[in-house]
């Protein structure tokens, strides 16, 4: 196959190398945390024992609103109440209510357990956090003032360039690299071939995530000019174009109180009229008033980008808006498609598993690239000072990346063992990030790549095996009990147990071969 010219090859090779090594540690964190947060919903029952209940998909919404109002004055007067409906993975209701005080409008978040009839308001730092922590970590949201999001966004842009550059520089010899790949001997050539082979296998996936991640995190640079140029500075017009139900969110404070059909009846009508699709999200607009309406998102997780949205007038029973699945306009379809691609919300378990595997492939590609970079500079052409610098950089990257696994296992353990209540999430997150820093610092001083690998494998393996123990001790739902009653809890415990045992076996094999 014809490759690049010498000059173009050298330019792309060096920019690919420099860009890759600069973003590699952050990119590893993004993909590792993102791989686990793909199962954020599926993890919810594991992290919150109170959610280990059967799905109840019909409740008295008027009674729920009254209950919310008794906890937080002003809920009944809210013009819009948003409800995320329960699913098999997350069988509780999550309610978002915009309220006003002297500081302006703010959102209060509640969870409702239909079995225990318990309403819980989630304050900042309360509630369970395993899935949420990893989800936010995968776009660095813990860094304040949105700085982390912008950093992750620009890392995605550079990653897209790195992927394309890597394809171009390896295009000529990609077939030979596949045939040359072997696990028999770990050398510079091994890391080069491994980096190329696994990179090419996951290339479409990596490029997709680079583009969609950059879009989400840097969308302000796309939407802001669109508002100014196309919509004459009218932000509401853009929002309505993207999400049509917003056009019906006009709130008339002088609207009179009026009776209307029960929300549960309206929801059942929507489900009957659109059989074959699930309702995932409700917007209760102006409840208890003459202009009351119910918005609903229609989804089918097995189809790609065939979703709809409706707004039902709660007094007349007619639809104010009805965009049936497959009838969205171009803008809505593109944005919905980007969301589907990025979050793997189509194709069910099989697709999520494929995304998970490819995310871990990408983590391996990142690490192999770092080791290849280091080995390529470990030769007489570089001074001792330069080689020591390259080794230190490699150790920092490996310490940060490899220690994330045992720290994540510790995050799951602490989720169960730290007492629930006010400040729970804050304590768990503090423990997670503090231990990650401590583990990374310890790993750095182990001096060699093999030692830090064995260290993280052993520690991560032990902690991973302790995850199902922490769940059993805290909740009594031991792995042999959850197998019959709580499949999501059982699978979570089982995966951690198998992973821990595999890592311990791998560590033992490396030690027998003289790790260190």
DARA-V537405 format. One record per backbone hydrogen bond with DSSP energy under -0.5 kcal/mol. NH is the residue of the N-H (numbers start at 1). CO is the residue of the C=O. Records with the same first field share a line. If there is no record, write none. Layout:
# DARA-V537405
NH->CO + CO
This chain:
# DARA-V537405
9->5
10->6
11->7
12->8
13->9
14->10
15->11
16->12
17->13
18->14
19->15
20->16
21->17
22->18
23->19
24->20
27->23
28->24
29->25
30->26
31->27
32->28
33->29
34->30
35->31
36->32
37->33
38->34
39->36
40->37
43->39
44->41
45->89
47->43
48->44
49->47
51->48
52->49
53->51
57->55
61->59
64->60
65->61
66->62
67->63
68->64
69->65
70->66
71->67 + 68
72->68
75->72
78->75
81->284
82->96
83->282
84->94
85->83 + 280
87->90
93->112
94->84
95->110
96->82
97->108
98->80
99->97 + 106
101->104
104->101
106->99
108->97
109->122
110->95
111->120
112->93
113->118
114->112
117->113
118->113
120->111
122->109
123->121
126->123
133->129
134->130
135->131
136->132
137->133
138->134
139->136
140->137
141->136
143->140
147->144
148->143
150->146
151->147
152->148
153->149
154->150
155->151
156->152
157->153
158->154
159->155
160->156
161->157
162->158
163->159
164->160
165->161
166->162
167->163
168->164
169->165
170->166
171->167
174->171
177->173
178->174
179->175
180->176
181->177 + 178
187->185
191->187
192->188
193->189
194->190
195->191
196->192
197->193
198->194
199->195
200->196
201->197
202->198
203->200
206->202
207->203
208->204
209->205
210->206
211->207
212->208
213->209
214->210
215->211
216->212
217->213
218->214
219->216
221->218
222->219
223->219
224->220
226->222
227->223
228->224
229->225
230->226
231->226
233->227
234->231
235->233
238->234
239->235
240->236
241->237
242->238
243->239
246->243
247->244
248->245
249->246
251->249
252->250
253->251
255->252
258->288
261->314
266->262
267->263
268->264
269->265
270->266
271->267
272->268
273->269
274->270
275->272
277->274
278->299
280->278 + 297
281->297
282->83
283->295
284->81
285->283 + 293
286->79
289->286
290->256
292->289
293->285
294->312
295->283
296->310
297->281
298->308
299->278 + 297
303->300
305->303
308->298
309->323
310->296
311->321
312->294
313->318
314->292 + 312
317->313
320->311 + 318
321->311
323->309
324->322
326->307
327->324
333->329
334->330
335->331
336->332
337->333
338->334
339->335
340->336
341->337
342->338
343->339
344->340
345->340
347->301
348->301
350->347
351->347
352->348
353->349
354->350
355->351
356->352
357->353
358->354
359->355
360->356
361->357
362->358
363->359
364->360
365->361
366->362
367->363
368->364
369->365
370->366
371->367
372->368
373->369
374->370
375->371
376->372
377->373 + 374
378->375
379->377
382->379
387->383
388->384
389->385
390->386
391->387
392->388
393->389
394->390
395->391
396->392
397->393
398->394
399->395
400->396
401->397
402->398
403->399
404->401
405->402
406->402
407->403
408->404
409->405
410->406
411->407
412->408
413->409
414->410
415->411
416->412 + 413
417->413
418->414
424->421
425->125
426->125
427->423
428->424
429->425
430->426
431->427
432->428
433->429
434->430
435->431
436->432
437->433
438->434
439->435
440->436
441->437
442->438
443->439
444->440
445->441
446->443
447->444
448->446
452->448
453->449
454->450
455->451
456->452
457->453
458->454
459->455
460->456
461->457
462->458
463->459
464->460
465->461
466->462
467->463 + 464
468->464
469->465
470->466
471->467
472->468
473->469
474->470
475->471
476->471 + 472
477->471
478->476
481->478
482->478
483->479
484->481
485->481
486->482
490->486
491->487
492->488
493->489
494->490
495->491
496->492
497->493
498->494
499->495
500->496
501->497
502->498
503->499
504->500
505->501
506->502
507->503
508->504
509->505
510->506
511->507
512->508
513->509
514->511
515->510
